[in-house]
Amino acid sequence: MSEPLTHDQVQHVAKLSRLRLSADEIAQYADQLSAVLGYMDKLNELDVTGVEPMAHPLDVTNVLREDEPVDGLPVDAVLDNAPARDDPFFRVPKVIGDGSGA
């Protein structure tokens, strides 16, 4: 079995996931994530020689229609649903930067 995760490792994963965790949560997740990784170690002990890889346990196939091109909606019809427009575009609020392009 692999070693338990350290608090620093859990903090690193939380940072990558953009999560803010309390000290209690870090301790809790260290235990939980260590248990998950321990289970993965257990699965790695299985002999899978000759076992075909599969994406799904059942033999399923997608039933899709043929992809046939069709005309899209006219621009005016689409923009009729827009809360704000700047013809011929949707107007949306600025969310990043100061608009200088730099």
C-alpha positions as CSV (number, residue, x, y, z in Angstrom):
1,M,0.0,0.0,0.0
2,S,1.2,3.5,-0.8
3,E,2.0,6.0,1.9
4,P,-0.8,8.3,3.2
5,L,-1.0,11.7,1.6
6,T,0.6,14.5,3.4
7,H,-1.3,17.7,4.2
8,D,0.9,19.6,1.8
9,Q,-0.1,17.2,-1.0
10,V,-3.8,17.7,-0.2
11,Q,-3.3,21.5,-0.2
12,H,-1.6,21.2,-3.6
13,V,-4.4,19.2,-5.1
14,A,-6.9,21.7,-3.6
15,K,-5.0,24.6,-5.1
16,L,-5.1,22.9,-8.5
17,S,-8.8,22.4,-8.1
18,R,-9.3,26.0,-7.0
19,L,-10.7,24.8,-3.6
20,R,-10.2,26.5,-0.3
21,L,-10.1,24.0,2.5
22,S,-10.0,24.4,6.3
23,A,-7.4,22.5,8.3
24,D,-10.1,20.1,9.4
25,E,-11.1,19.5,5.7
26,I,-7.4,18.9,4.8
27,A,-7.0,16.3,7.4
28,Q,-10.3,14.6,6.4
29,Y,-9.5,14.6,2.7
30,A,-5.9,13.4,3.4
31,D,-7.5,10.3,5.0
32,Q,-10.2,9.8,2.3
33,L,-7.8,10.3,-0.7
34,S,-5.3,8.0,0.9
35,A,-8.0,5.3,1.2
36,V,-8.9,5.8,-2.5
37,L,-5.3,5.5,-3.6
38,G,-4.9,2.4,-1.4
39,Y,-7.9,0.9,-3.2
40,M,-6.2,1.7,-6.5
41,D,-3.1,-0.1,-5.3
42,K,-5.3,-3.1,-4.4
43,L,-6.8,-3.1,-8.0
44,N,-3.2,-3.0,-9.4
45,E,-2.5,-6.3,-7.7
46,L,-5.0,-8.1,-10.0
47,D,-3.7,-10.3,-12.8
48,V,-5.4,-8.9,-16.0
49,T,-3.3,-10.9,-18.4
50,G,-5.4,-11.7,-21.4
51,V,-8.3,-9.4,-20.4
52,E,-9.4,-7.2,-23.3
53,P,-9.6,-3.5,-22.4
54,M,-13.2,-2.2,-22.7
55,A,-15.0,1.2,-22.6
56,H,-18.2,-0.3,-21.3
57,P,-19.1,-3.6,-19.6
58,L,-22.1,-4.2,-21.9
59,D,-22.0,-4.6,-25.7
60,V,-23.6,-1.3,-26.7
61,T,-23.6,0.6,-29.9
62,N,-24.7,4.2,-30.6
63,V,-27.8,4.6,-32.7
64,L,-27.2,7.9,-34.5
65,R,-29.0,9.4,-37.4
66,E,-27.0,10.3,-40.5
67,D,-25.4,13.7,-40.3
68,E,-27.1,15.8,-42.9
69,P,-26.4,19.5,-43.4
70,V,-29.4,21.8,-43.0
71,D,-29.8,25.5,-43.2
72,G,-29.3,27.4,-39.9
73,L,-31.6,30.0,-38.5
74,P,-31.4,33.5,-40.0
75,V,-29.3,35.9,-37.9
76,D,-32.3,38.1,-37.0
77,A,-34.3,35.1,-35.7
78,V,-31.4,34.1,-33.5
79,L,-30.8,37.7,-32.2
80,D,-34.5,38.0,-31.4
81,N,-33.7,35.8,-28.3
82,A,-30.8,37.9,-27.2
83,P,-31.1,40.1,-24.1
84,A,-28.9,42.6,-25.7
85,R,-27.6,42.9,-29.3
86,D,-25.2,44.9,-31.4
87,D,-26.2,44.0,-34.9
88,P,-25.3,41.5,-36.1
89,F,-23.8,40.2,-32.8
90,F,-24.8,39.3,-29.3
91,R,-23.8,42.0,-26.8
92,V,-22.3,40.6,-23.6
93,P,-20.8,42.2,-20.6
94,K,-17.0,42.4,-20.4
95,V,-15.6,39.8,-18.0
96,I,-11.8,39.9,-18.5
97,G,-9.3,42.7,-18.7
98,D,-9.7,46.4,-19.3
99,G,-10.5,46.0,-22.9
100,S,-7.1,47.3,-24.1
101,G,-6.2,44.0,-25.7
102,A,-2.8,43.9,-24.0
